[in-house]
């Protein structure tokens, strides 16, 4: 039976989806709040460094509100024909979630002292390991190359400052 065909009296609010919606709204509010704290100098005209964070924050607020409405009326995202290899009937793989959280936390702790390239390469290796790869040397090489390309692209191409960390003077 299609979700839209279920009588409205039998629909119930989906608590996990409500929690997700609240988290998305809170994250969007935090992005907007932090965007207000970005310093503006007189060099910026109409479009400054706050515009993109405001757009992202507003988008998160809208998506979070939409998710909340969908969860409250009981129209949850169930399996669809477009789902290729996802099986929503399986339980959450908390081990993988935890293994993905570790490199993210390490990244946040290392981005300043170790630098963008080192922290990003470690993040790549950690995420690949969490997703099942056991080819550490290959993953490290790919992570370093991608991190270097991003570092050069952002620092030289876009003139952004990324922390060089341990590679200060080399990059």
C-alpha positions in Angstrom: 0.0 0.0 0.0 1.4 3.4 -1.0 2.0 5.9 1.9 -0.5 8.3 0.4 -3.1 5.6 0.4 -2.9 5.1 4.1 -5.9 6.7 5.9 -4.9 9.8 7.7 -6.2 8.5 11.1 -3.7 5.6 11.0 -0.7 7.8 10.3 1.6 8.5 13.2 4.4 11.0 13.8 7.7 9.4 13.2 9.9 10.2 16.2 13.3 9.4 14.7 12.5 11.6 11.7 11.3 14.4 14.1 14.6 14.1 15.9 16.5 14.4 12.6 14.3 17.4 11.6 15.1 19.1 14.9 18.8 18.5 14.4 18.7 19.9 10.9 16.9 23.0 12.1 19.3 23.5 15.0 22.3 23.1 12.7 20.7 25.6 10.2 20.2 28.1 13.0 23.8 27.6 14.2 25.0 28.2 10.6 23.0 31.4 10.4 24.1 32.6 13.8 27.7 31.9 13.1 27.4 33.7 9.7 26.3 36.8 11.6 29.7 36.7 13.5 31.8 36.8 10.3 33.7 40.1 10.2 33.0 42.4 7.3 35.5 45.0 6.1 34.7 48.0 4.0 36.2 46.2 1.0 33.1 44.1 0.6 30.2 45.5 -1.3 26.8 43.9 -1.6 28.1 40.3 -1.8 30.4 39.5 1.1 31.6 36.4 3.0 28.3 36.0 4.8 26.1 35.4 1.7 26.9 31.7 1.1 26.6 30.7 4.9 23.2 32.6 5.0 22.0 30.6 1.9 23.2 27.3 3.4 21.7 28.1 6.8 18.4 29.1 5.3 18.3 26.0 3.2 18.9 23.8 6.2 16.1 25.6 8.1 13.7 25.0 5.2 14.7 21.4 4.8 14.4 20.8 8.6 11.0 22.4 8.7 9.9 20.3 5.7 11.2 17.1 7.3 9.3 18.0 10.5 6.0 18.5 8.7 6.5 15.3 6.8 7.2 13.4 10.0 4.3 15.0 11.9 1.8 14.0 9.2 3.2 10.5 9.1 4.5 10.6 5.5 7.9 9.2 6.1 10.5 8.3 3.5 10.2 4.6 3.0 11.9 2.4 0.5 11.4 3.4 -3.1 12.1 1.8 -6.5 15.0 4.2 -7.0 16.8 2.7 -4.0 19.6 0.7 -5.5 21.4 -1.1 -2.7 19.9 0.5 0.4 17.8 -1.8 2.5 15.8 0.3 4.9 14.7 -2.8 6.8 18.2 -3.4 8.1 19.2 -1.8 11.4 21.7 1.1 11.6 25.3 0.0 11.4 26.5 1.9 14.5 30.0 0.5 14.2 30.4 2.2 10.8 28.8 5.4 12.2 31.3 5.3 15.1 34.2 4.6 12.8 33.2 7.6 10.6 32.9 9.8 13.6 36.5 9.2 14.8 38.2 10.6 11.7 35.9 13.6 11.8 36.8 14.4 15.4 40.5 13.8 14.6 40.2 16.2 11.6 38.7 18.9 13.8 41.5 18.5 16.3 44.3 18.4 13.8 43.3 20.9 11.2 45.2 23.8 12.8 48.3 22.1 14.3 48.9 19.5 11.6 47.4 21.6 8.7 44.8 21.1 6.0 46.8 18.6 3.9 47.7 16.3 6.7 44.3 16.4 8.5 42.4 15.9 5.2 44.6 13.0 4.1 44.0 11.3 7.5 40.3 12.0 7.2 40.2 10.3 3.8 42.1 7.3 5.1 39.9 7.0 8.2 36.6 7.4 6.2 37.8 4.8 3.6 38.7 2.4 6.4 35.3 2.9 8.1 33.6 2.1 4.8 35.5 -1.2 4.4 38.7 -0.4 2.5 41.8 -2.1 3.9 44.3 -0.7 1.3 45.8 1.8 3.7 48.8 2.8 1.4 46.6 3.4 -1.6 44.1 5.3 0.4 46.9 7.4 2.0 48.3 8.2 -1.5 44.9 9.2 -2.8 44.1 11.2 0.3 47.4 13.2 0.1 47.0 13.9 -3.7 43.4 15.1 -3.2 44.3 17.2 -0.2 47.2 18.8 -2.0 45.1 19.5 -5.1 42.4 21.1 -2.8 45.0 23.0 -0.9 46.6 24.5 -4.0 43.2 25.2 -5.6 41.8 27.0 -2.6 45.0 28.9 -1.6 46.2 29.8 -5.0 43.1 29.6 -7.2 40.7 31.2 -4.8 43.2 33.1 -2.6 41.8 31.5 0.6 43.9 30.9 3.7 44.1 27.3 4.8 46.4 26.2 7.6 49.6 24.8 6.3 50.5 23.3 9.7 53.4 20.8 9.5 54.0 21.7 5.9 54.5 25.4 6.5 57.3 26.6 4.3 56.9 23.6 2.0 53.6 24.6 0.5 
